[in-house]
Amino acid sequence: MKKDLDILLIHPNASKRIYQDLSKDYSAIEPPVWAAMLANALRVKGHEVGILDCEAEGLNPKTAAKIVNVASPKIVAVVVYGQQPSASTQNMDGAVSLMKELEQYGLMKIYIGAHPSALPERTVLDDKFSFVCEGEGLYTLDALAKVDFFEEELDTVPGLWWYDHETKEVMHTDPAPLISNLDEELPGMAWDLLPMDKYRTSNWHSWSNNNDRTPFASIYTSLGCPYKCTFCMINAPFGTAKYRHWSPEFIIEQFAKIAEMGIKNVKIADELFVLKPAHFMKVCELIIERGYDFNIWAYSRIDTVKKKYLQTLKKAGVNWLALGIESANTTVRRDVVKGKFEDVDIKQIVGEIKAEGINVIGNFIVGLPEDNHDTMQQTLDLALDLKCDMLNIYSAMAYPGSKLYDNAIETNAELPDSWLGYSQHAFETRPLDTKYVTGSEVLAFRDAAFTTYFDDKKYLEYMRGKFGEETYNLIVGMNKHKLKRSLV
């Protein structure tokens, strides 16, 4: 790593504490997309930039801090995002630990990411020796890197929060504007600054690629989401429920770079890829024209994916669609502003997707405010009936930046006592209580439901027939890993 960088962007590491033993073989190790996008954009603006991916390199906070000190950058930016849209908060565990280790070296430090944007004042008060960025980070870092006398010129840096040790007050500037031209101002990822040989996709994603998990790349084709689901905090860095996308012509050149690196496994990390047909269909058509052979997975709502899109998605290499089904119960869904699915035949849509040869990841949430034991069971029953190729079943969390979090603060609801408690897989996991069941009961149901699903004989035989004996054995092995919980 170069010394005397203007900015060193760091992806923190707390994988062992977040995923427990699943971190060894089952959880993905994803490229830090935001760190890589910011790095590339900043060097286009003339800054000397580096990336340290502590998770991919397996670095603990103490070792990482020593490496950072030797590099001696002007600014250390810890970029706090995660492997799924709401994972920023759980990654604060690794970020805070690293920042604490860095204190002894007297370096300028700043938090960037969804969680810091959601709770900038709280983040400052928890760490009074670090700056906090509210927003996307590009304009904030660009301006901060140009400041020579920090005490006098901080008011020129947009989206910046800090603690004034003289007045003992939290100070901040106005938020930076949203990036309006993604093609020009976020022009791709700094692939050359990442240890690309150390990334692996999720175990299930590899089932459609001969169980080969590497090499692997992630990419955004759009930012943000126009919906306002109360359990989601994806728009925290943007301050608005707005959807922006790169041009398909720009995106296809990013896919070209991925193909040149010999990478087949690709995650489209957009909160919703299958949303705006003029965008996602054109991207797919361009991939087809180029003749690329990708193994892609992407997100969609159950009510945005249409039968007429499926053939093109499949031809482009979209072998997996993650569907936000959330709950089987319409009342539970409507309460969290998920959408009125009563006019959507979930089973028919899932069947149409699978008929086109696209595998389905069913994303479900138990423990939403209107959930009770019966409605949670309805959700599990629906999942079993749909026979999705992969199941993600989450406990409802009041993630900072979501409406659920605001409601929890207003009602003085019990929240996790550490950021790690917001992880779905940690020992400390602490879901919300619903109106009818406790968080402990929700978590116990979630863990039991996961085991029930992947132990289901019909499901296992279906997967054996579809993907073969090796995948069958991998699923059986995965389900033998039981998470330890402090709450149950």
Secondary structure as GFF3:
##gff-version 3
##sequence-region A 1 488
A	DSSP	beta_strand	7	11	.	.	.	ID=ss1
A	DSSP	alpha_helix	15	19	.	.	.	ID=ss2
A	DSSP	alpha_helix	22	25	.	.	.	ID=ss3
A	DSSP	alpha_helix	33	44	.	.	.	ID=ss4
A	DSSP	beta_strand	49	53	.	.	.	ID=ss5
A	DSSP	alpha_helix	54	57	.	.	.	ID=ss6
A	DSSP	alpha_helix	61	71	.	.	.	ID=ss7
A	DSSP	beta_strand	75	80	.	.	.	ID=ss8
A	DSSP	alpha_helix	92	102	.	.	.	ID=ss9
A	DSSP	three_ten_helix	103	105	.	.	.	ID=ss10
A	DSSP	beta_strand	108	113	.	.	.	ID=ss11
A	DSSP	alpha_helix	114	118	.	.	.	ID=ss12
A	DSSP	alpha_helix	120	126	.	.	.	ID=ss13
A	DSSP	beta_strand	131	133	.	.	.	ID=ss14
A	DSSP	alpha_helix	138	146	.	.	.	ID=ss15
A	DSSP	alpha_helix	150	153	.	.	.	ID=ss16
A	DSSP	three_ten_helix	154	156	.	.	.	ID=ss17
A	DSSP	beta_strand	160	164	.	.	.	ID=ss18
A	DSSP	beta_strand	169	172	.	.	.	ID=ss19
A	DSSP	alpha_helix	182	185	.	.	.	ID=ss20
A	DSSP	three_ten_helix	191	193	.	.	.	ID=ss21
A	DSSP	three_ten_helix	196	198	.	.	.	ID=ss22
A	DSSP	three_ten_helix	204	209	.	.	.	ID=ss23
A	DSSP	beta_strand	216	219	.	.	.	ID=ss24
A	DSSP	beta_strand	222	223	.	.	.	ID=ss25
A	DSSP	beta_strand	244	245	.	.	.	ID=ss26
A	DSSP	alpha_helix	248	260	.	.	.	ID=ss27
A	DSSP	beta_strand	265	268	.	.	.	ID=ss28
A	DSSP	alpha_helix	277	290	.	.	.	ID=ss29
A	DSSP	beta_strand	295	301	.	.	.	ID=ss30
A	DSSP	alpha_helix	307	315	.	.	.	ID=ss31
A	DSSP	beta_strand	318	326	.	.	.	ID=ss32
A	DSSP	alpha_helix	330	335	.	.	.	ID=ss33
A	DSSP	three_ten_helix	341	343	.	.	.	ID=ss34
A	DSSP	alpha_helix	346	355	.	.	.	ID=ss35
A	DSSP	beta_strand	359	366	.	.	.	ID=ss36
A	DSSP	alpha_helix	373	386	.	.	.	ID=ss37
A	DSSP	beta_strand	390	395	.	.	.	ID=ss38
A	DSSP	alpha_helix	403	411	.	.	.	ID=ss39
A	DSSP	three_ten_helix	419	422	.	.	.	ID=ss40
A	DSSP	alpha_helix	439	455	.	.	.	ID=ss41
A	DSSP	alpha_helix	457	467	.	.	.	ID=ss42
A	DSSP	alpha_helix	469	479	.	.	.	ID=ss43
###
